[in-house]
Amino acid sequence: MTSIPMIPVRKLFELMRRVRKAYKRGGVKEALNVRGLLTPHEVLRICAEEKLKKAGYRIVNRDEAPDFIKKVGSPDIIAEKNGSWILAEVKPLDQLARYEQAGVRLILVTNLEKGKSVEIWGIEELDLDSS
């Protein structure tokens, strides 16, 4: 059985700080380049939080969230601005990234009632200068 290496908390926070700084300086691709031992999932979550903060949202931890959000689960990001709530689930999708190279229209099919209630943010949309 293989053991997972333990990362000291101080080192983890330093990596997260470096990713935030790289994201603000050069965007998602630069943040991914400095990620160290952080997973792409964690880097994309950090970038999305920073983008939401720039748009005036407050990142809320699950314990601070209202009951109607707590009862649906634990999304990766919970954000609030003027009573408007956003839930974000970060899902790096290597398969779709590979399909994107074909340059054709892609459709993500899910079991949601209304697909129009979902926004998809790729690397371009995550960059701070995109609206």
N, C-alpha and C positions, 0 to 999 in steps of 0.2 A: 504494500500500500504506500502511495506517495504522499508525503506531507506537504502542506501548503506553507510557504515561508511566512513567518510573522513579520509584519512591518511595524516598527515603533510608531506610536501615534504622532509623535512630533514630526517624524519623516513624512507620514501621510499628510498632515496638515501643510507641510512645506511643499509637497508635490501639488496639492490642491491650490495653494497660493500661486505657485509658478504657472499652473494651467490658466488660472484666472488672469494673471498678468499677460501671458502670451496671447490669450484670447482678445483681451482689450487692445493689445498692441497690433496683432496681425490676423485675427480671426480664428475660425475653427481649425483650419489646417495647421496653423502654427501651434495651437493648443494641443492638437493630437501629436505633434512632433516632440513636445516636451513632456509628455505624459508619464514617462518613467514606468513605474509598476502599476499605474492606474489603468483600468480597463477603458476601452472606447466608450462603454456605457456611462462610466463615471465622468469622463471628459465631456461627453455630449450633455449630460445632466447639468454640469457646472456651466457650460456655455448657455444652455437654455435659461438657467436661473439668472445669469448676468444679463441676458437679453430682456427678460421680463422685468428685472430691476430697472434697467434703462428706460423701459416703457412706463415706469411709475408703479409697478406692482410690488407688493410686499410678499416675500417668501414666508410661508407659514409652516411650522412643523405640525405633524398630525395631531399632537396633543392640544394645540391651539385652534384647530379647525372646528367648524360647527358640526353638530351631530349629523346633519344630512350628508356631509362629506365623509365623516368617520364611518358611517354605516355601509358605505359602498366599497371600502377597502383602504389600501395604502398606496396611492399613486406615488410616482417618483417625485413629483413636484406639486405643491399646492400653493397657489398664489392668489392674492386679493388686491383689488384696487377699487375704492369707492363702492364697496358692496358687491362688486362683480368678481366672480370666482373663476379660476382656471385650474383644471387638473391636467397634468401632463404625465404621460407614460413614455419613457425612453426605450426605444427598441432598435438598436443597430441591426440592420437587415442586409447581411452580406449577399444574400441571394438577389434581392432587388437592386442592390448596387451593381451587381454583375449584369443584370438585365438592362440597367440604364445605359450601359455601353452600346447597346444596339441602336440607340437613338430613336426609339419608337415610343408610343404612348404606353404607360404602365397603369394598371388598375390594381388597387389593393382591395380585396374582398374580405369583409369581416361579418360578424354576426350582430352588428349594431342595428338598431331600428332605423336610424337616419345617418347615413354616411356624411351628409352635408354638415353635421354638427362637429366633424373632425377636421382639424387643420393638420397638414403634414409639413413639418419643417425639415428640410434637408440642410446640407452644409451652407448653401447659398442663403437660405432664409434665416439661418442662425447667426450669420455675420451681423455685427452691430450696425453697419451702415445700411442694411436692408430694412424696409418697413413692413 
